[in-house]
């Protein structure tokens, strides 16, 4: 796993996962079926669970904003510095909010469903920009 920022940005390979996802807060004492859970975070005010929108509706959760789930295929080390800042900056410049969950191997971005394609385009442009810079440096003998 790499921690080199330029290498990570050249290798982002963002991938859109199928479906729509929501963040829910189960009432105290209510269990969540692990098979329906994408992510679980224990917070002081209550648990936050990311799950497929259809599973949330089937479990009786009310309407919630729908998010698209983009996984960065690059395997980034948890010690990598600057990766989150780099992709957050390009998404912010495009007016796209993002919730990030870092796994042990990959970063996972949750963006408003309506902006999924714009987010993919911005992330792919960031990747191309760093790939071109690397190619330019190679041409210059650096």
Residue pairs with C-beta under 8 A, 6 or more apart in sequence:
1 75
1 76
1 77
1 105
2 8
2 11
2 74
2 75
2 76
2 77
2 80
3 76
3 77
3 79
3 80
3 81
4 80
5 80
5 81
5 82
5 83
5 86
6 130
6 133
6 134
8 74
8 76
8 80
8 83
9 83
9 86
9 126
9 127
9 129
9 130
10 127
10 130
10 131
10 134
11 73
11 74
11 127
12 72
12 73
12 74
12 87
12 123
12 124
12 126
12 127
13 72
13 73
13 74
13 127
14 70
14 71
14 72
14 73
14 109
14 119
14 120
14 123
14 124
14 127
15 70
15 71
15 72
15 73
16 68
16 69
16 70
16 116
16 120
17 68
17 69
17 70
17 71
19 52
19 53
19 54
19 69
20 52
20 53
20 54
20 66
20 67
20 68
20 113
21 38
21 50
21 51
21 52
21 53
21 66
21 67
21 68
21 69
21 110
22 50
22 51
22 52
22 53
22 56
22 61
22 64
22 65
22 66
22 67
23 48
23 49
23 50
23 64
23 65
23 67
23 99
23 110
24 48
24 49
24 51
24 56
24 61
24 64
25 46
25 47
25 48
25 49
26 32
26 46
26 47
26 49
28 46
32 40
32 47
32 49
32 51
32 59
33 55
33 59
36 51
36 52
36 55
36 56
36 59
37 49
37 50
37 51
38 50
38 51
38 52
38 69
39 49
39 50
39 101
39 108
40 47
40 48
40 49
40 50
41 47
41 48
41 49
41 101
50 101
50 110
51 59
53 64
53 66
56 64
65 112
66 112
66 113
67 99
67 110
67 111
67 112
67 113
68 110
68 111
68 112
68 113
68 115
68 116
68 119
69 108
69 109
69 110
70 108
70 109
70 110
70 111
70 116
70 119
70 120
70 123
71 106
71 107
71 108
71 109
72 87
72 106
72 107
72 108
72 109
72 123
73 106
74 106
75 105
75 106
76 83
76 102
76 105
76 106
76 107
78 102
78 104
83 107
84 100
84 102
84 107
86 126
87 98
87 107
87 109
87 123
87 126
88 98
88 100
90 122
90 123
90 125
90 126
91 97
91 98
91 109
91 111
91 119
91 122
91 123
93 122
94 115
94 118
94 119
94 122
95 115
96 111
96 112
96 115
96 118
96 119
96 122
97 111
97 112
98 109
98 110
98 111
98 119
99 109
99 110
99 111
100 107
100 108
100 109
100 110
101 107
101 108
101 110
102 108
109 119
111 119
